[in-house]
Amino acid sequence: MAKIIIPTPLRKFTDNNTTLDVSGATVGESIGELVIAFPGLKQHLQDQGNKIRSYVNVFVGDENIRSLDNENTAVAEDTIISIVPAIAGG
């Protein structure tokens, strides 16, 4: 199973889990599985069309999925998926 690393600001929606194992074949399926398990995450990660929000960066290993195949990026069993929400301020 692939592993999703949950960033600190979103852990309150995942019962303070820092990582979660998912079985999706793509990043989109994996994020979908995550928001089904933890519905409070949906508004922070996906839009109304169930697409990853534009201000959320998702990495497979060290690669941003935007430079790969976006939500269709394939996920292997040993894949590490990192969610990096945008941080406002300055």
C-alpha positions as CSV (number, residue, x, y, z in Angstrom):
1,M,0.0,0.0,0.0
2,A,1.1,3.5,-0.7
3,K,1.6,5.9,2.2
4,I,0.2,9.5,2.4
5,I,2.0,11.9,4.7
6,I,-0.5,14.2,6.4
7,P,0.8,17.8,7.0
8,T,0.4,19.1,10.5
9,P,-2.5,21.6,9.7
10,L,-4.6,18.7,8.4
11,R,-3.9,16.2,11.1
12,K,-6.9,17.4,13.2
13,F,-9.1,15.9,10.5
14,T,-7.3,12.5,10.6
15,D,-7.5,11.8,14.3
16,N,-3.9,13.1,14.5
17,N,-2.5,10.5,12.2
18,T,0.8,11.6,10.6
19,T,0.6,9.0,7.8
20,L,-2.1,6.8,6.3
21,D,-1.9,3.7,4.0
22,V,-4.0,3.8,0.9
23,S,-4.6,1.3,-1.9
24,G,-5.5,3.6,-4.8
25,A,-3.8,2.9,-8.2
26,T,-3.4,6.7,-8.9
27,V,-2.9,9.8,-6.8
28,G,-6.5,10.8,-7.4
29,E,-7.9,7.5,-6.2
30,S,-5.6,7.6,-3.2
31,I,-6.7,11.1,-2.2
32,G,-10.3,10.0,-2.9
33,E,-9.8,7.1,-0.5
34,L,-8.4,9.5,2.1
35,V,-11.4,11.9,2.0
36,I,-13.8,9.0,2.2
37,A,-12.1,7.8,5.4
38,F,-11.9,11.3,6.8
39,P,-14.7,13.5,5.3
40,G,-13.5,16.6,7.0
41,L,-10.5,16.7,4.7
42,K,-12.6,17.0,1.5
43,Q,-13.1,20.7,1.6
44,H,-9.4,21.3,2.1
45,L,-8.2,18.9,-0.6
46,Q,-10.9,18.5,-3.3
47,D,-13.2,20.8,-5.2
48,Q,-16.8,20.1,-6.0
49,G,-15.7,18.0,-9.0
50,N,-13.5,15.9,-6.7
51,K,-10.3,17.3,-8.2
52,I,-7.4,18.2,-6.1
53,R,-7.6,21.9,-5.3
54,S,-5.2,24.2,-7.2
55,Y,-3.6,25.5,-4.1
56,V,-2.8,22.1,-2.7
57,N,0.5,20.6,-3.9
58,V,0.9,16.9,-4.0
59,F,4.2,15.1,-4.4
60,V,4.9,11.5,-5.4
61,G,8.4,11.0,-3.9
62,D,10.2,14.3,-4.8
63,E,8.1,15.1,-7.9
64,N,5.1,17.4,-7.9
65,I,2.3,15.6,-9.6
66,R,1.8,18.7,-11.9
67,S,5.1,17.8,-13.6
68,L,3.9,14.2,-13.9
69,D,0.4,13.1,-14.8
70,N,-1.5,15.1,-12.3
71,E,-4.2,13.1,-10.5
72,N,-3.6,10.2,-13.0
73,T,-0.1,9.7,-11.7
74,A,0.4,6.0,-11.0
75,V,1.0,4.9,-7.4
76,A,3.0,1.8,-6.6
77,E,2.9,-0.1,-3.3
78,D,6.0,1.6,-1.9
79,T,5.0,5.1,-3.1
80,I,5.2,8.0,-0.6
81,I,2.6,10.7,-1.3
82,S,3.1,14.1,0.4
83,I,0.3,16.7,0.7
84,V,1.6,20.3,0.9
85,P,-1.2,22.9,1.4
86,A,-0.5,26.5,0.5
87,I,0.4,28.7,3.5
88,A,-0.8,32.3,3.4
89,G,1.0,35.1,5.0
90,G,4.0,37.1,4.4
